[in-house]
Amino acid sequence: MREQVVKIGKASPLIGVVTEPDANDVTDPGVAVILLNSGVIHRVGSCRLSVLFARAIAMQSGLTALRFDFSGIGDSEARRGNLTAAESAVEEVQEVMNYLARDKNISRFILYGLCSGAYASYHTALKDPRVIGIAQIDGYCYLSLKSYLHHYIHRHFSLKRWASVLKRLLGMRNQAAGAAVSGIEARFFEVPTFPDFPPKHEVQEGWTGLSNRGMKLFSVFCKSDYYNYRNQFADCFSAADFGDNHKLIYLTDASHILAEPEDQKLVINERARGARDTAND
């Protein structure tokens, strides 16, 4: 395995790291995996997940991997322009794809992203047919009727929750706000805001088009308030029939950033295997 820092573009270049398998281990020289930033996290990824993914892909899948920083994140300088962050992300992923096509003669790509990186992967795939696969962690999904049933039935029958409510009503438990717990004045608390998801019908239309194109999809969803049962993605996007082209892992006890070693190991090994299978098809 070899790793090299690269600069992509001349003015305000994007900074990335290319991870390549040893020459005897290459399975398909025409396929590469590109790993995208999540939010404002540096290209190493949360809990170094992108580094671990890139190296596993090179060593286990025999494919080239490139992890890079979007402009204005990590080591990549900010760029001027009128594009939104989402539009700029798609352009920059395509710029990286063009770089690999020109310098490495690579023509097909698998995109990996967690959260906002998953959204960027999806939008790039819609725009560029060179994307043959997406590996997403906690990507787009919407609440379904079954989601609400799972949420409220669990809350209704939770003895722990009812005991907590009863203690508060009887004055046996005080609820402390963040300011009270920390000792910091409430006016200094910053609440982050995130852009709304696109309308559900738009995303369903996009996934349907990608499934009809034969694109491979690898999804990981961690149990949360907005994703609370295994088949929620399929129920949400029922018109998108990926069939055997979609592998989904539902983690009931994992954190959003996959901080748990066992969950990391599971996802990395499955993703490396999936990347190899995608390249071989």
Secondary structure, DSSP 8 states (H G I E B T S, - for coil): -EEEEEEESSSS-EEEEEEE--GGG-S-TTEEEEE---TT--TT-GGGHHHHHHHHIIIII--EEEEE--TTSTTS-----S--HHHHHHHHHHHHHHHHHHHH---EEEEEEETHHHHHHHHHHHH-TTEEEEEEES-S----HHHHHHHHHHHHT-HHHHHHHHHHHTTS-----HHHHH-S-GGG-----------HHHHHHHHHHHHHTT-EEEEEEE--SS--STTHHHHHTTT---GGGEEEEEESS--TT--SHHHHHHHHHHHHHHHHHHHH-
